[in-house]
């Protein structure tokens, strides 16, 4: 990897915790998750209900850069559906196009 990443702000076991999201990962509908902080390093293994998933990429992205294709990796049909979900989880949080989030992409191993 060419760029060095800052220290993690949380642990990989907190990366995917919402039951509906865990189910999406297990059935292959969700292969990425976005967080305010960095929860994993590339190559790190996340375990969900006895299944292992390897983190393949970790990078920053602004909310304004989101595309329908990107949020399909999150298990959502389009940016609007993803935005509505995130805002429902974080009451009072503004959706700011310039706000940066950490993208964690993963695959089953």
Secondary structure, 3 states (H helix, E strand, C coil): CCCCCCCCCCCHHHCCCCHHHHHHHHCCCCCEEEECCCCCCCCCEEEECCEEEEEEEEEEEEHHHCCHHHHHCCCCCCHHHHHHHHHHHCCCCCCCCCCEEEEEEEEEC
